[in-house]
Every structure is written in C-alpha cells, then in structure tokens.
Amino acid sequence: MPSSDKIPVIEVAGLTARFGDNIVFENVTFQVFKGEILVVLGGSGCGKSTLLKHLIGLYQPYRGRVLIHGVDINTDDDAQLRKLRTGFGVLFQSGALFGSMSLAENLALPLQEYTDLSADIIELIVKMKLGLVNLAGYENHLPEEISGGMKKRAGLARAMALDPTILFFDEPSAGLDPITSVELDNLIKSLNAGMGTTMVVVTHELESIFNIAHRVVMLEKSARGIIAMGDPRDLQQHSRDPRVTNFFNRLPPEAKETRTGNGQKNL
C-alpha cells in the first residue's frame, strides 16, 4: 500500500489477554493502517481469534487498550460505542447468518437496527450489496439453500451493509475448497482495492496469506505474543527466527534449512 496512506485507524497498545490463570498473550502492540489488509496469523492456540474478539470489543482487555479511530473500543459511553460499531463489520467463520431468514432479510437487519432508511431504500441497498459479492438474484434464498462459499459471501455482504471503513474476518477460508477459497481471496482484494476498506484477517492458510496480505502480525503460543511483523514474503525469505521461516515454508518445528552458494534451500 502507498506510504502516504499510512494513517493508523486501529491502535493496539500493551494488550494482554488473560482468563483466570491462563495468559493467552501479553503486551501486544501494533497498528493497522488506513486501506491495508493486515493478516493475523500463527499456529493453533496462539490467540488469533482471541485477539480478534478484543479488537471488536467482545472481550475486555486484562491490560492495555484497543483504539479505533482514536476511540477506546471498551469505552463506557454507550452512544459513542454504538456509533463506533457502525463503522466496522465482521465476517465470522460460519457466516453467522440466521437460518430462518432469507439472505435479503439477513442483510436488512443492521440497516433496520442502525438507520432510519425506508423499506424501499433498504431493499435497494440489499440488492446492491449482494451484487457486490456476486449473489445478485439470491435475495430470497435461505442460507441452507446455498453453498458454503456463497454463505461466506452473503456474510460478507451483511458485514458491508452499513458501509464500514473497517472489516474483520475470522478464518474466512475455513471449510472451503481451494477454488472457492481463491475466489473469496480475490473478492477480498477487489473490495479492498475498489473501496479502500481497511481489513483485518485472522487465518493460518498460507496461500491466502500470500494472496491478500499487505502486512502480517505473527503470534506464537510459547512466546505469548508477537514474534514477527511485516511483509509475508520478506519474512519467509529473510527472517532469522526459525519459528517464522518454518511457518512460512511449511516446515516442521525441528526442521533446519541451509542455503547453497546459489541461494537454494536445502533441508
């Protein structure tokens, strides 16, 4: 992304997640810049989804702060928090659609809840949002009547209903076949490029990471925090931390790599 666009819209400062005696991560600090796709990655149990839930205000920090557009996501000001939440959308793993409602009804919900728009305008917006994710004509379908990939796209359309400036994704490729996963990645990239939406994506899928990420934040379970941050291809090639290079090169933890004189990797 252009350096001129490096305006922080999310600021995480000294964030610690603790549940009872279990510290998931501690002193996590990073920024998400306007218009970028930041991917949060790492192995199982490192706290990726826990971090996401802190970013959207579902979990309260044990220590530290999360600021969105300079506002603490854990503010006690209900009016301010309500306004803040209309500025971001979330796509959960399952799509989180209401099974008894049509796609149109699912998309209309946030518009009915957070706006005073007329029924005709809401219907128009719903059709437009479904069209953006290539689901035009599926307004009256129930979630059970469409495929897994279509459910993800419908969930994305609902997340975009209020024209958020930030979108959060929790394992968007989970449960999808490789072709559908690539199609979703391409949709995410096109929305980011076309609308300038800032995106935070939690995933461990390497192909998706290399396909969509401008920058990554890598968590590691034993470190209880961030062990790497930056361009994924740069980390793959130049990180000196074996935990990082092993992850990006699909190597087991005990694997070691050396380089020959021509720069090729040997195991």
C-alpha positions in Angstrom: 0.0 0.0 0.0 1.3 3.5 -0.6 3.3 5.1 2.2 1.1 8.2 2.0 -1.8 6.1 3.2 -0.1 5.0 6.4 -2.7 6.6 8.8 -3.4 4.4 11.8 -7.1 3.5 12.1 -6.6 0.8 14.8 -4.0 1.1 17.6 -3.4 -1.8 19.9 -1.2 -0.8 22.9 0.1 -3.2 25.6 -2.8 -5.6 25.1 -2.9 -8.6 27.5 -5.5 -11.4 27.3 -5.9 -13.4 30.5 -8.6 -15.8 31.5 -8.1 -17.0 35.1 -4.5 -18.1 35.4 -4.1 -18.6 31.7 -2.3 -15.8 29.9 -3.1 -16.1 26.1 -0.8 -13.3 25.1 0.7 -10.2 26.8 1.9 -6.8 25.9 0.8 -7.0 22.2 1.3 -3.7 20.4 0.7 -2.9 16.7 -1.2 -0.6 14.4 -3.4 -1.2 11.4 -3.2 1.5 8.7 -5.9 3.0 6.6 -6.6 0.9 3.5 -4.3 -2.0 4.3 -5.1 -5.7 4.6 -3.4 -6.9 7.8 -3.4 -10.6 8.4 -3.1 -12.0 12.0 -1.5 -15.5 11.8 0.2 -18.2 13.8 -0.2 -21.8 14.9 -3.1 -23.3 16.8 -3.7 -21.9 20.3 -1.6 -18.8 19.7 -4.5 -16.4 20.4 -5.5 -15.3 16.9 -9.3 -15.4 17.4 -8.9 -14.1 20.9 -7.1 -11.1 19.6 -9.8 -10.5 17.0 -12.5 -10.6 19.7 -10.6 -8.0 21.7 -10.4 -5.8 18.5 -14.2 -5.8 18.1 -15.0 -5.4 21.7 -16.3 -8.9 22.5 -13.6 -9.4 25.1 -12.4 -6.9 27.7 -8.6 -6.5 28.0 -6.9 -7.7 31.1 -4.4 -4.9 30.4 -3.8 -2.5 27.6 -6.1 -0.7 25.1 -7.6 -1.0 21.7 -8.3 2.2 19.9 -10.4 2.5 16.7 -10.2 5.9 15.1 -8.8 7.1 18.4 -11.7 5.9 20.4 -11.3 3.2 23.1 -13.3 0.2 22.0 -14.0 -0.5 25.6 -15.5 2.9 26.4 -18.4 3.1 28.8 -20.1 5.7 26.6 -22.9 3.6 25.0 -23.7 6.2 22.4 -20.1 6.6 21.3 -19.7 2.8 21.2 -22.8 2.3 19.2 -21.6 4.9 16.6 -18.1 3.3 16.6 -19.6 -0.2 15.9 -21.5 1.0 12.9 -18.1 1.8 11.4 -16.9 -1.8 11.2 -18.2 -5.1 10.0 -17.3 -8.7 11.0 -17.4 -11.9 8.9 -17.3 -14.8 11.3 -16.2 -18.3 10.3 -19.6 -19.7 9.8 -21.0 -16.6 8.2 -23.3 -16.3 11.2 -26.5 -15.9 9.0 -29.9 -16.5 10.6 -31.1 -19.8 9.1 -34.8 -18.9 9.2 -34.3 -15.7 7.3 -33.6 -15.1 3.6 -30.4 -13.5 2.5 -32.2 -10.2 1.9 -33.7 -10.3 5.5 -30.3 -11.1 6.9 -28.7 -8.1 5.2 -31.6 -5.8 6.1 -31.2 -6.4 9.8 -28.3 -4.0 10.5 -29.9 -1.4 8.3 -33.2 -1.6 10.2 -31.4 -1.5 13.5 -28.9 1.3 12.9 -30.6 3.6 10.3 -33.9 5.3 9.7 -33.9 4.4 6.0 -37.2 3.5 4.3 -38.0 -0.1 3.3 -37.6 0.8 -0.4 -34.1 2.2 0.2 -33.1 -0.8 2.4 -34.3 -3.2 -0.4 -32.1 -1.3 -2.9 -29.0 -1.4 -0.7 -29.5 -5.1 0.0 -29.6 -5.8 -3.7 -26.5 -3.7 -4.3 -24.5 -5.4 -1.5 -25.5 -8.8 -2.8 -24.4 -7.8 -6.3 -21.0 -6.7 -4.9 -20.3 -10.3 -3.8 -21.8 -11.9 -6.9 -25.0 -13.0 -5.3 -27.5 -10.9 -7.3 -30.7 -12.8 -7.7 -30.3 -14.8 -4.4 -32.2 -12.3 -2.2 -35.0 -14.8 -1.4 -32.8 -17.9 -0.8 -32.4 -19.3 2.7 -28.8 -20.0 3.9 -29.4 -23.7 3.8 -30.2 -23.4 0.1 -26.8 -22.1 -0.9 -23.2 -23.4 -0.8 -20.6 -22.8 1.9 -18.7 -20.3 -0.3 -21.9 -18.4 -1.0 -22.7 -18.3 2.7 -19.3 -16.7 3.3 -20.1 -14.1 0.6 -23.5 -13.4 2.0 -22.0 -12.9 5.4 -19.5 -10.5 3.8 -22.4 -8.6 2.2 -24.1 -8.3 5.5 -20.8 -7.1 7.1 -20.7 -4.4 4.5 -24.3 -3.3 4.9 -23.5 -0.1 6.8 -20.6 0.8 4.5 -18.0 0.2 7.2 -14.5 1.6 6.9 -13.1 -1.5 8.6 -13.8 -5.2 8.0 -12.8 -8.0 10.3 -12.5 -11.6 9.1 -12.3 -14.7 11.2 -10.8 -17.6 9.2 -12.7 -16.7 6.0 -11.3 -19.7 4.1 -12.2 -22.2 6.8 -14.2 -25.1 5.3 -13.9 -24.0 1.7 -12.4 -25.9 -1.2 -9.2 -24.5 -2.8 -11.0 -22.9 -5.8 -13.7 -21.3 -3.7 -11.1 -20.1 -1.2 -9.1 -18.4 -4.0 -12.4 -16.8 -5.3 -13.0 -15.4 -1.8 -9.5 -14.1 -1.6 -9.9 -12.3 -4.9 -13.2 -10.8 -3.7 -11.5 -9.5 -0.6 -8.7 -8.0 -2.6 -11.1 -6.4 -5.1 -13.2 -4.8 -2.3 -10.1 -3.5 -0.7 -8.7 -2.0 -3.9 -12.1 -0.7 -5.1 -13.4 0.7 -1.8 -10.3 1.4 0.2 -11.7 -0.6 3.1 -9.2 -1.4 5.9 -9.2 -5.1 6.7 -8.0 -7.3 9.5 -8.0 -11.0 8.6 -7.3 -13.9 11.0 -6.1 -17.0 9.2 -3.4 -19.7 9.1 -3.9 -20.5 5.4 -0.6 -19.8 3.7 -2.0 -19.4 0.2 -4.5 -16.8 1.4 -1.8 -15.0 3.4 0.5 -14.6 0.4 -2.5 -13.7 -1.8 -4.1 -11.0 0.2 -1.8 -9.6 2.9 -0.1 -6.3 2.7 1.4 -7.0 6.1 1.2 -9.7 8.8 1.3 -9.9 12.6 2.5 -13.3 13.7 1.6 -14.7 17.2 3.3 -17.6 18.8 1.9 -19.6 21.7 5.0 -20.2 23.8 6.1 -16.5 23.3 2.6 -15.3 24.4 2.7 -12.6 21.9 4.1 -11.2 18.6 7.2 -12.8 17.2 7.2 -11.2 13.7 5.6 -8.4 11.8 5.9 -7.2 8.2 5.6 -8.3 4.6 5.0 -12.1 4.5 7.3 -12.7 1.6 10.1 -10.8 3.2 9.6 -12.7 6.4 9.6 -16.0 4.5 12.9 -15.2 2.9 14.8 -13.1 5.5 13.6 -13.8 9.0 16.2 -15.2 11.3 13.7 -16.7 13.6 13.2 -20.4 12.7 9.7 -20.3 14.1 8.8 -17.8 11.4 10.7 -19.3 8.5 9.3 -22.8 9.3 5.8 -21.5 9.3 6.1 -19.7 6.0 7.9 -22.6 4.4 5.6 -25.3 5.7 8.4 -26.9 7.7 8.0 -28.9 11.0 9.4 -27.1 14.1 12.5 -29.3 14.2 13.4 -28.6 10.6 16.5 -26.6 9.8 17.4 -25.1 6.5 20.7 -24.1 4.9 21.4 -22.3 1.7 23.7 -23.4 -1.0 26.0 -21.0 -2.9 23.3 -20.3 -5.4 20.8 -19.3 -2.8 18.7 -22.5 -3.0 17.4 -24.0 0.3 18.5 -27.4 1.5 16.8 -29.3 4.4 
